[in-house]
């Protein structure tokens, strides 16, 4: 009896925090199925009847199909590039075989770049993109995302690769694996939990990023979803129901990604606590 009471005492704060965190999302989901007039009449009523056609209207009439595609292209391309480069760099920084002069100071310099606020780089990045004709392009925005998130990815994956026993590396070399084959066939598959963690974190950041997008993207046809929502707020600020629908369209991909990779995410976050 005492154990059950103590268990519930531990679960109550968790349940309270879960409700507190999930309620805004649930409320937005409910409002996305209601019209603005219905919301004004009763803020917390259930969507009866549910207006599912609002999603089609937002997708077709408000151009969310274009904005969704732009965000998907930028986010997926950035995640792929950051993951590949970050994994190889993290492995090189972690293993003794690849030591070179000033390796540790170089890694420290890369890590220190995480501490600077993103506003510091806006002017220099703007000049670089204009000089190389990458301003107002999804390619330029993708490169900016890769540069800004690469240090954190290298840092996280380096910590994981450093824990892999050197015996596995030596066994792969005895079997005739080159450095390239050993990394992709042995080391990278073992690091999949950590890689999944960086994929989720980076994708969420790229998908929701607003500062660089609003500075480096000014053409409507290549806006990402955060920009589209911001302009929808300024242009259609009275249509609360449509704003909620747009927010749900923007958050659904992140939610689906986390549901599919949540187990890998937990494994990657807890891997650093266990030596093996």
SELUMPA-487846 format. One record per residue (C-alpha): chain; z, x, y; residue in one letter. Coordinates in Angstrom, 2 decimals, padded with zeros to 5 digits, always signed. Layout:
SELUMPA-487846
marke chaine = A&Z = Z&X = X&Y = Y&residu = A
...
end
This chain:
SELUMPA-487846
marke chaine = A&Z = +000.00&X = +000.00&Y = +000.00&residu = X
marke chaine = A&Z = +000.88&X = +002.81&Y = +002.37&residu = X
marke chaine = A&Z = -002.35&X = +004.63&Y = +001.59&residu = X
marke chaine = A&Z = -004.40&X = +001.51&Y = +002.37&residu = X
marke chaine = A&Z = -002.62&X = +001.03&Y = +005.69&residu = X
marke chaine = A&Z = -003.14&X = +004.67&Y = +006.65&residu = X
marke chaine = A&Z = -006.79&X = +004.43&Y = +005.64&residu = X
marke chaine = A&Z = -007.32&X = +001.41&Y = +007.87&residu = X
marke chaine = A&Z = -005.52&X = +003.16&Y = +010.70&residu = X
marke chaine = A&Z = -008.04&X = +005.98&Y = +010.40&residu = X
marke chaine = A&Z = -011.01&X = +003.62&Y = +010.13&residu = X
marke chaine = A&Z = -010.13&X = +001.44&Y = +013.12&residu = X
marke chaine = A&Z = -010.95&X = +004.09&Y = +015.77&residu = X
marke chaine = A&Z = -014.20&X = +004.86&Y = +013.96&residu = X
marke chaine = A&Z = -015.15&X = +001.19&Y = +013.84&residu = X
marke chaine = A&Z = -014.20&X = +000.72&Y = +017.49&residu = X
marke chaine = A&Z = -016.34&X = +003.71&Y = +018.53&residu = X
marke chaine = A&Z = -019.24&X = +002.45&Y = +016.41&residu = X
marke chaine = A&Z = -019.16&X = -000.97&Y = +018.04&residu = X
marke chaine = A&Z = -018.81&X = +000.59&Y = +021.48&residu = X
marke chaine = A&Z = -021.82&X = +002.86&Y = +020.90&residu = X
marke chaine = A&Z = -024.06&X = +000.37&Y = +019.09&residu = X
marke chaine = A&Z = -023.49&X = -002.66&Y = +021.32&residu = X
marke chaine = A&Z = -025.81&X = -001.58&Y = +024.18&residu = X
marke chaine = A&Z = -028.62&X = -001.01&Y = +021.69&residu = X
marke chaine = A&Z = -028.00&X = -004.37&Y = +019.98&residu = X
marke chaine = A&Z = -027.86&X = -006.13&Y = +023.35&residu = X
marke chaine = A&Z = -031.16&X = -004.54&Y = +024.41&residu = X
marke chaine = A&Z = -032.73&X = -005.61&Y = +021.10&residu = X
marke chaine = A&Z = -031.59&X = -009.18&Y = +021.71&residu = X
marke chaine = A&Z = -032.90&X = -009.19&Y = +025.29&residu = X
marke chaine = A&Z = -036.24&X = -007.81&Y = +024.12&residu = X
marke chaine = A&Z = -036.83&X = -011.10&Y = +022.28&residu = X
marke chaine = A&Z = -035.89&X = -013.29&Y = +025.27&residu = X
marke chaine = A&Z = -037.62&X = -014.09&Y = +028.53&residu = X
marke chaine = A&Z = -036.18&X = -013.10&Y = +031.89&residu = X
marke chaine = A&Z = -035.34&X = -016.73&Y = +032.74&residu = X
marke chaine = A&Z = -033.39&X = -017.07&Y = +029.49&residu = X
marke chaine = A&Z = -031.51&X = -013.86&Y = +030.21&residu = X
marke chaine = A&Z = -030.56&X = -015.04&Y = +033.71&residu = X
marke chaine = A&Z = -029.31&X = -018.37&Y = +032.34&residu = X
marke chaine = A&Z = -027.11&X = -016.74&Y = +029.68&residu = X
marke chaine = A&Z = -026.80&X = -012.98&Y = +029.44&residu = X
marke chaine = A&Z = -025.37&X = -012.79&Y = +025.92&residu = X
marke chaine = A&Z = -027.03&X = -015.70&Y = +024.14&residu = X
marke chaine = A&Z = -028.94&X = -015.21&Y = +020.92&residu = X
marke chaine = A&Z = -032.77&X = -015.09&Y = +021.01&residu = X
marke chaine = A&Z = -033.42&X = -018.68&Y = +019.95&residu = X
marke chaine = A&Z = -036.35&X = -018.99&Y = +019.83&residu = X
marke chaine = A&Z = -037.31&X = -015.33&Y = +019.45&residu = X
marke chaine = A&Z = -040.34&X = -014.35&Y = +021.51&residu = X
marke chaine = A&Z = -041.97&X = -011.79&Y = +019.23&residu = X
marke chaine = A&Z = -045.17&X = -012.05&Y = +021.24&residu = X
marke chaine = A&Z = -043.55&X = -009.97&Y = +023.99&residu = X
marke chaine = A&Z = -044.08&X = -006.85&Y = +021.88&residu = X
marke chaine = A&Z = -047.81&X = -007.57&Y = +021.62&residu = X
marke chaine = A&Z = -047.94&X = -008.23&Y = +025.37&residu = X
marke chaine = A&Z = -046.17&X = -004.96&Y = +026.18&residu = X
marke chaine = A&Z = -048.39&X = -003.08&Y = +023.74&residu = X
marke chaine = A&Z = -051.69&X = -004.49&Y = +025.00&residu = X
marke chaine = A&Z = -051.22&X = -005.74&Y = +028.57&residu = X
marke chaine = A&Z = -048.86&X = -003.07&Y = +029.87&residu = X
marke chaine = A&Z = -050.63&X = -000.16&Y = +028.19&residu = X
marke chaine = A&Z = -047.85&X = +000.84&Y = +025.85&residu = X
marke chaine = A&Z = -050.39&X = +001.65&Y = +023.16&residu = X
marke chaine = A&Z = -051.72&X = +004.48&Y = +025.34&residu = X
marke chaine = A&Z = -048.29&X = +005.69&Y = +026.42&residu = X
marke chaine = A&Z = -047.02&X = +005.57&Y = +022.84&residu = X
marke chaine = A&Z = -049.98&X = +007.62&Y = +021.64&residu = X
marke chaine = A&Z = -049.44&X = +010.20&Y = +024.38&residu = X
marke chaine = A&Z = -045.75&X = +010.58&Y = +023.54&residu = X
marke chaine = A&Z = -046.53&X = +010.79&Y = +019.83&residu = X
marke chaine = A&Z = -049.17&X = +013.49&Y = +020.32&residu = X
marke chaine = A&Z = -046.97&X = +015.61&Y = +022.58&residu = X
marke chaine = A&Z = -043.81&X = +015.20&Y = +020.52&residu = X
marke chaine = A&Z = -045.38&X = +015.82&Y = +017.09&residu = X
marke chaine = A&Z = -047.42&X = +018.81&Y = +018.28&residu = X
marke chaine = A&Z = -044.41&X = +020.33&Y = +020.04&residu = X
marke chaine = A&Z = -042.17&X = +019.85&Y = +017.00&residu = X
marke chaine = A&Z = -044.72&X = +021.45&Y = +014.68&residu = X
marke chaine = A&Z = -045.26&X = +024.49&Y = +016.91&residu = X
marke chaine = A&Z = -041.56&X = +024.97&Y = +017.66&residu = X
marke chaine = A&Z = -040.61&X = +024.63&Y = +014.00&residu = X
marke chaine = A&Z = -043.16&X = +027.14&Y = +012.71&residu = X
marke chaine = A&Z = -042.57&X = +029.76&Y = +015.41&residu = X
marke chaine = A&Z = -038.81&X = +029.18&Y = +015.51&residu = X
marke chaine = A&Z = -038.46&X = +029.51&Y = +011.73&residu = X
marke chaine = A&Z = -040.40&X = +032.76&Y = +011.59&residu = X
marke chaine = A&Z = -038.58&X = +034.23&Y = +014.59&residu = X
marke chaine = A&Z = -035.19&X = +033.09&Y = +013.31&residu = X
marke chaine = A&Z = -035.87&X = +034.69&Y = +009.95&residu = X
marke chaine = A&Z = -036.94&X = +037.96&Y = +011.55&residu = X
marke chaine = A&Z = -033.83&X = +038.05&Y = +013.74&residu = X
marke chaine = A&Z = -031.56&X = +037.27&Y = +010.78&residu = X
marke chaine = A&Z = -032.69&X = +039.72&Y = +008.06&residu = X
marke chaine = A&Z = -031.91&X = +043.42&Y = +008.06&residu = X
marke chaine = A&Z = -035.35&X = +044.37&Y = +006.80&residu = X
marke chaine = A&Z = -036.93&X = +043.40&Y = +010.12&residu = X
marke chaine = A&Z = -034.69&X = +045.38&Y = +012.43&residu = X
marke chaine = A&Z = -036.37&X = +046.97&Y = +015.41&residu = X
marke chaine = A&Z = -035.11&X = +048.68&Y = +018.58&residu = X
marke chaine = A&Z = -033.34&X = +046.35&Y = +021.01&residu = X
marke chaine = A&Z = -033.48&X = +043.45&Y = +018.55&residu = X
marke chaine = A&Z = -029.98&X = +042.20&Y = +019.35&residu = X
marke chaine = A&Z = -030.36&X = +042.48&Y = +023.15&residu = X
marke chaine = A&Z = -033.66&X = +040.61&Y = +022.87&residu = X
marke chaine = A&Z = -032.02&X = +037.83&Y = +020.85&residu = X
marke chaine = A&Z = -029.16&X = +037.68&Y = +023.36&residu = X
marke chaine = A&Z = -031.68&X = +037.37&Y = +026.19&residu = X
marke chaine = A&Z = -033.44&X = +034.52&Y = +024.39&residu = X
marke chaine = A&Z = -030.14&X = +032.78&Y = +023.75&residu = X
marke chaine = A&Z = -029.00&X = +033.15&Y = +027.37&residu = X
marke chaine = A&Z = -032.07&X = +031.23&Y = +028.52&residu = X
marke chaine = A&Z = -030.48&X = +028.11&Y = +027.02&residu = X
marke chaine = A&Z = -027.72&X = +028.22&Y = +029.63&residu = X
marke chaine = A&Z = -030.01&X = +027.92&Y = +032.64&residu = X
marke chaine = A&Z = -030.67&X = +024.38&Y = +033.95&residu = X
marke chaine = A&Z = -034.27&X = +023.20&Y = +033.52&residu = X
marke chaine = A&Z = -034.71&X = +022.70&Y = +037.28&residu = X
marke chaine = A&Z = -034.76&X = +026.48&Y = +037.77&residu = X
marke chaine = A&Z = -038.04&X = +026.80&Y = +035.86&residu = X
marke chaine = A&Z = -039.90&X = +023.93&Y = +037.50&residu = X
marke chaine = A&Z = -041.57&X = +025.94&Y = +040.28&residu = X
marke chaine = A&Z = -042.67&X = +028.84&Y = +038.07&residu = X
marke chaine = A&Z = -043.94&X = +026.54&Y = +035.33&residu = X
marke chaine = A&Z = -045.81&X = +024.48&Y = +037.92&residu = X
marke chaine = A&Z = -047.58&X = +027.58&Y = +039.25&residu = X
marke chaine = A&Z = -048.46&X = +028.77&Y = +035.74&residu = X
marke chaine = A&Z = -049.90&X = +025.40&Y = +034.71&residu = X
marke chaine = A&Z = -051.96&X = +025.14&Y = +037.89&residu = X
marke chaine = A&Z = -053.25&X = +028.69&Y = +037.51&residu = X
marke chaine = A&Z = -054.40&X = +028.14&Y = +033.94&residu = X
marke chaine = A&Z = -055.69&X = +024.61&Y = +034.64&residu = X
marke chaine = A&Z = -053.11&X = +022.98&Y = +032.39&residu = X
marke chaine = A&Z = -051.55&X = +020.78&Y = +035.05&residu = X
marke chaine = A&Z = -051.98&X = +017.06&Y = +034.36&residu = X
marke chaine = A&Z = -052.75&X = +017.65&Y = +030.70&residu = X
marke chaine = A&Z = -050.94&X = +016.88&Y = +027.49&residu = X
marke chaine = A&Z = -051.65&X = +020.43&Y = +026.31&residu = X
marke chaine = A&Z = -049.79&X = +021.89&Y = +029.26&residu = X
marke chaine = A&Z = -046.85&X = +019.53&Y = +028.74&residu = X
marke chaine = A&Z = -046.74&X = +020.47&Y = +025.06&residu = X
marke chaine = A&Z = -046.60&X = +024.18&Y = +025.89&residu = X
marke chaine = A&Z = -043.77&X = +023.55&Y = +028.36&residu = X
marke chaine = A&Z = -041.80&X = +021.70&Y = +025.69&residu = X
marke chaine = A&Z = -042.38&X = +024.50&Y = +023.18&residu = X
marke chaine = A&Z = -041.18&X = +027.17&Y = +025.61&residu = X
marke chaine = A&Z = -038.06&X = +025.28&Y = +026.65&residu = X
marke chaine = A&Z = -036.85&X = +024.36&Y = +023.14&residu = X
marke chaine = A&Z = -037.86&X = +027.49&Y = +021.24&residu = X
marke chaine = A&Z = -034.67&X = +029.47&Y = +022.09&residu = X
marke chaine = A&Z = -032.35&X = +026.80&Y = +020.68&residu = X
marke chaine = A&Z = -034.49&X = +026.43&Y = +017.55&residu = X
marke chaine = A&Z = -034.45&X = +030.18&Y = +016.96&residu = X
marke chaine = A&Z = -030.68&X = +030.27&Y = +017.43&residu = X
marke chaine = A&Z = -030.00&X = +027.46&Y = +014.93&residu = X
marke chaine = A&Z = -032.39&X = +028.73&Y = +012.25&residu = X
marke chaine = A&Z = -031.27&X = +032.34&Y = +012.62&residu = X
marke chaine = A&Z = -027.72&X = +031.30&Y = +011.75&residu = X
marke chaine = A&Z = -028.95&X = +029.57&Y = +008.59&residu = X
marke chaine = A&Z = -031.27&X = +032.36&Y = +007.43&residu = X
marke chaine = A&Z = -028.47&X = +034.90&Y = +007.88&residu = X
marke chaine = A&Z = -026.44&X = +033.12&Y = +005.18&residu = X
marke chaine = A&Z = -029.10&X = +033.37&Y = +002.46&residu = X
marke chaine = A&Z = -028.10&X = +036.07&Y = -000.06&residu = X
marke chaine = A&Z = -030.21&X = +039.20&Y = +000.06&residu = X
marke chaine = A&Z = -030.49&X = +039.11&Y = -003.75&residu = X
marke chaine = A&Z = -032.93&X = +036.20&Y = -003.49&residu = X
marke chaine = A&Z = -035.10&X = +038.17&Y = -001.14&residu = X
marke chaine = A&Z = -035.03&X = +041.21&Y = -003.40&residu = X
marke chaine = A&Z = -035.86&X = +039.08&Y = -006.46&residu = X
marke chaine = A&Z = -038.89&X = +037.63&Y = -004.68&residu = X
marke chaine = A&Z = -040.12&X = +041.12&Y = -003.81&residu = X
marke chaine = A&Z = -039.67&X = +042.28&Y = -007.40&residu = X
marke chaine = A&Z = -041.85&X = +039.35&Y = -008.48&residu = X
marke chaine = A&Z = -044.58&X = +040.70&Y = -006.23&residu = X
marke chaine = A&Z = -044.22&X = +038.41&Y = -003.22&residu = X
marke chaine = A&Z = -045.37&X = +039.79&Y = +000.09&residu = X
marke chaine = A&Z = -043.33&X = +039.18&Y = +003.22&residu = X
marke chaine = A&Z = -045.51&X = +036.21&Y = +004.11&residu = X
marke chaine = A&Z = -045.36&X = +034.64&Y = +000.63&residu = X
marke chaine = A&Z = -041.64&X = +035.32&Y = +000.28&residu = X
marke chaine = A&Z = -040.90&X = +033.54&Y = +003.54&residu = X
marke chaine = A&Z = -042.98&X = +030.42&Y = +002.90&residu = X
marke chaine = A&Z = -042.35&X = +030.09&Y = -000.85&residu = X
marke chaine = A&Z = -038.68&X = +031.09&Y = -001.06&residu = X
marke chaine = A&Z = -036.87&X = +031.26&Y = +002.28&residu = X
marke chaine = A&Z = -038.43&X = +028.37&Y = +004.16&residu = X
marke chaine = A&Z = -037.85&X = +025.80&Y = +001.37&residu = X
marke chaine = A&Z = -034.21&X = +026.88&Y = +001.19&residu = X
marke chaine = A&Z = -033.86&X = +026.32&Y = +004.93&residu = X
marke chaine = A&Z = -035.22&X = +022.76&Y = +004.86&residu = X
marke chaine = A&Z = -031.83&X = +021.16&Y = +005.74&residu = X
marke chaine = A&Z = -031.57&X = +023.33&Y = +008.86&residu = X
marke chaine = A&Z = -035.25&X = +022.79&Y = +009.64&residu = X
marke chaine = A&Z = -034.76&X = +019.01&Y = +009.37&residu = X
marke chaine = A&Z = -031.87&X = +019.27&Y = +011.82&residu = X
marke chaine = A&Z = -033.99&X = +021.09&Y = +014.38&residu = X
marke chaine = A&Z = -036.88&X = +018.67&Y = +013.82&residu = X
marke chaine = A&Z = -034.68&X = +015.67&Y = +014.60&residu = X
marke chaine = A&Z = -033.02&X = +017.27&Y = +017.62&residu = X
marke chaine = A&Z = -036.30&X = +018.53&Y = +019.05&residu = X
marke chaine = A&Z = -038.19&X = +015.30&Y = +018.43&residu = X
marke chaine = A&Z = -035.50&X = +013.24&Y = +020.15&residu = X
marke chaine = A&Z = -035.57&X = +015.61&Y = +023.11&residu = X
marke chaine = A&Z = -039.38&X = +015.65&Y = +023.36&residu = X
marke chaine = A&Z = -039.68&X = +011.89&Y = +022.93&residu = X
marke chaine = A&Z = -037.12&X = +011.11&Y = +025.66&residu = X
marke chaine = A&Z = -037.88&X = +014.01&Y = +028.03&residu = X
marke chaine = A&Z = -038.49&X = +012.87&Y = +031.59&residu = X
marke chaine = A&Z = -038.03&X = +015.74&Y = +034.08&residu = X
marke chaine = A&Z = -040.98&X = +017.94&Y = +033.06&residu = X
marke chaine = A&Z = -043.19&X = +014.92&Y = +032.36&residu = X
marke chaine = A&Z = -042.67&X = +013.38&Y = +035.79&residu = X
marke chaine = A&Z = -043.39&X = +016.70&Y = +037.53&residu = X
marke chaine = A&Z = -046.38&X = +017.88&Y = +035.48&residu = X
marke chaine = A&Z = -048.03&X = +014.50&Y = +034.75&residu = X
marke chaine = A&Z = -049.35&X = +012.39&Y = +037.62&residu = X
marke chaine = A&Z = -052.32&X = +010.61&Y = +036.04&residu = X
marke chaine = A&Z = -051.61&X = +007.19&Y = +034.61&residu = X
marke chaine = A&Z = -053.78&X = +007.57&Y = +031.50&residu = X
marke chaine = A&Z = -051.72&X = +010.50&Y = +030.18&residu = X
marke chaine = A&Z = -048.24&X = +009.22&Y = +030.98&residu = X
marke chaine = A&Z = -045.63&X = +009.39&Y = +028.25&residu = X
marke chaine = A&Z = -043.30&X = +006.52&Y = +027.39&residu = X
marke chaine = A&Z = -040.37&X = +007.62&Y = +029.62&residu = X
marke chaine = A&Z = -042.78&X = +007.74&Y = +032.57&residu = X
marke chaine = A&Z = -044.22&X = +004.35&Y = +031.66&residu = X
marke chaine = A&Z = -040.76&X = +002.79&Y = +031.58&residu = X
marke chaine = A&Z = -039.88&X = +004.38&Y = +034.92&residu = X
marke chaine = A&Z = -043.03&X = +002.98&Y = +036.55&residu = X
marke chaine = A&Z = -042.42&X = -000.38&Y = +034.88&residu = X
marke chaine = A&Z = -038.97&X = -000.43&Y = +036.47&residu = X
marke chaine = A&Z = -040.46&X = +000.20&Y = +039.91&residu = X
marke chaine = A&Z = -043.43&X = -002.16&Y = +039.53&residu = X
marke chaine = A&Z = -041.94&X = -004.99&Y = +037.47&residu = X
marke chaine = A&Z = -038.25&X = -004.61&Y = +038.23&residu = X
marke chaine = A&Z = -037.66&X = -008.38&Y = +038.14&residu = X
marke chaine = A&Z = -038.95&X = -008.76&Y = +034.57&residu = X
marke chaine = A&Z = -035.78&X = -007.73&Y = +032.75&residu = X
marke chaine = A&Z = -037.00&X = -009.14&Y = +029.44&residu = X
marke chaine = A&Z = -040.15&X = -007.02&Y = +029.46&residu = X
marke chaine = A&Z = -038.14&X = -003.94&Y = +030.38&residu = X
marke chaine = A&Z = -035.95&X = -004.49&Y = +027.34&residu = X
marke chaine = A&Z = -039.04&X = -004.87&Y = +025.17&residu = X
marke chaine = A&Z = -040.44&X = -001.57&Y = +026.47&residu = X
marke chaine = A&Z = -037.14&X = +000.18&Y = +025.82&residu = X
marke chaine = A&Z = -037.10&X = -001.04&Y = +022.23&residu = X
marke chaine = A&Z = -040.65&X = +000.19&Y = +021.68&residu = X
marke chaine = A&Z = -039.58&X = +003.59&Y = +022.99&residu = X
marke chaine = A&Z = -036.45&X = +003.86&Y = +020.85&residu = X
marke chaine = A&Z = -037.75&X = +002.57&Y = +017.51&residu = X
marke chaine = A&Z = -039.55&X = +005.82&Y = +016.45&residu = X
marke chaine = A&Z = -036.40&X = +007.88&Y = +017.01&residu = X
marke chaine = A&Z = -034.33&X = +005.39&Y = +015.02&residu = X
marke chaine = A&Z = -036.81&X = +005.37&Y = +012.14&residu = X
marke chaine = A&Z = -036.97&X = +009.17&Y = +012.09&residu = X
marke chaine = A&Z = -033.21&X = +009.47&Y = +011.91&residu = X
marke chaine = A&Z = -032.96&X = +006.88&Y = +009.12&residu = X
marke chaine = A&Z = -035.41&X = +008.85&Y = +006.98&residu = X
marke chaine = A&Z = -033.97&X = +012.31&Y = +007.74&residu = X
marke chaine = A&Z = -030.28&X = +011.50&Y = +008.25&residu = X
marke chaine = A&Z = -029.26&X = +013.02&Y = +004.90&residu = X
marke chaine = A&Z = -031.07&X = +016.27&Y = +005.72&residu = X
marke chaine = A&Z = -029.55&X = +016.20&Y = +009.20&residu = X
marke chaine = A&Z = -026.01&X = +016.04&Y = +007.80&residu = X
marke chaine = A&Z = -026.77&X = +018.83&Y = +005.33&residu = X
marke chaine = A&Z = -028.14&X = +021.03&Y = +008.08&residu = X
marke chaine = A&Z = -025.21&X = +020.43&Y = +010.41&residu = X
marke chaine = A&Z = -022.65&X = +021.22&Y = +007.70&residu = X
marke chaine = A&Z = -024.48&X = +024.19&Y = +006.16&residu = X
marke chaine = A&Z = -022.96&X = +026.63&Y = +008.61&residu = X
marke chaine = A&Z = -019.46&X = +025.75&Y = +007.47&residu = X
marke chaine = A&Z = -020.05&X = +026.93&Y = +003.89&residu = X
marke chaine = A&Z = -020.78&X = +030.45&Y = +002.83&residu = X
marke chaine = A&Z = -022.80&X = +030.91&Y = -000.29&residu = X
end
